[in-house]
Amino acid sequence: MMISYLGKKDLFLIAKPLGMIMQGIGVVVLIPLIVALIYGETIFMEFIFFGGFSILMGFFLKRIPADYNQVKLKHGMIIAALAWLWAALMGSFCLMYATNVDFLNAYFESMSAWSGSGLSIYTDVEILPKSILFLRSLEQWVGGLGIVIMVIGILIRPGTAAARLYKSEAREEKIKPSITSTMKTIWWIYVFYTFMGIILYILAGMSVFDAINNTFTNLSTGGMSIKNDSIGFYNNNIITIITIILMIIGGTSFLVHYKAFRGQVLDVFRDVQFQAMIILVVLFSILLIVFAKFTNLNAVFYVVSALSCTGSNTLPVSVMAAWMDYPKIVLSLAMIIGMAAGSTTGAIKLIRVVTILKGVYWEIKRILLPEGSIIPRKISGKPVEDVEIREAGSYTFLYLFSIVISWLVLMMYGYGGVDSLFEVASAQGNVGLSVGIVSPTMPDIVEILMIFNMWIGRLEILPAIVLLKGLWDVFRR
């Protein structure tokens, strides 16, 4: 007997929360109108039409009757997966009609922006209208925090459904007793750092427009720049250091930030993910300085950019493409690992890496100690259960398996092995560093595959699988 996981009742339960999120996406698409007006640009109808369309569609979905509080985790995952696809679709239509690119390239660019990947098909971003540049930056800023979290933190009332939606974007941390209070606290921390970044960039000599866009993209660990040479355009060490700080802030758990705001500064340095981040930044930077002859600042910048999954550059893509394989492998490893869970970063995330390594250590210890010995299993003072070790291992396997499949496909199309790994690790880790494979002329299959990598990387794979399984159930009836 075939079991169906998605019935008519499930579709009704998905509709209302998804409608709210679609309305939020519509508002995001409308905001760049302000920039178009300020700079006297003629791009109005793109934002008005597609932003209004998203709001209108959301309005109709919200009116479908259903008991919102019956939303389960599977519904939340499907809502999250659909929300990212819809957001990329609305953004892609704006790019198509405003910049005259085809749909596939526009969808790639839009998914890259919303997912915080930062890979771009535009060979010259500096000729784009400022409203389009701002749209890309705003999408990264909203997407960095999470589309679902951004919307439900403002619009959706507390309750079980809010908790399901929160978990659907691979978040577990609770800063406050309720999920809604937690989301609102995260939102305000994010806004505070955004204002801080803008002020720091202005003091370092940036224009207000550049400061806003660079803060949006680097704090969100998106990295999609408004300059062809990214941060290297400014040729300013102070701006480079500010960018490193913003990338580290974006890659650090919001729970750690909350403790810092409460004056518990020592707890920041006791956090296992923060400790692991410092160790990896130092280790990888030394490897690049000693064996790849990077300058000190460039080494730290690129390691933080890769590890935080930001993808900002200080060097042109042509220079990166000419690197030896060694720095590409080091940075690919950093892009696969990522920074902290509960942050804006992508990739596997440090807590899973630490959990797997600790699990191996505990298993070796169990074998060596006398039978019946009790082995305390804790990370940062918290007990670790078998299920958490299994989850870390199974997710890491799924993540690496997805990378290997895409890696093989890129090599089938004639791209080099190391360059293919670098590009796939960047796409699925939502990073944005590139050695030149991503371009407006790349093969369609490669482009579609990398869109898929960016999507599942942002969702942490399982919501995408749940959605695809649900769709399979619907279409096989």
Disulfide bonds with the S-S distance in Angstrom:
none
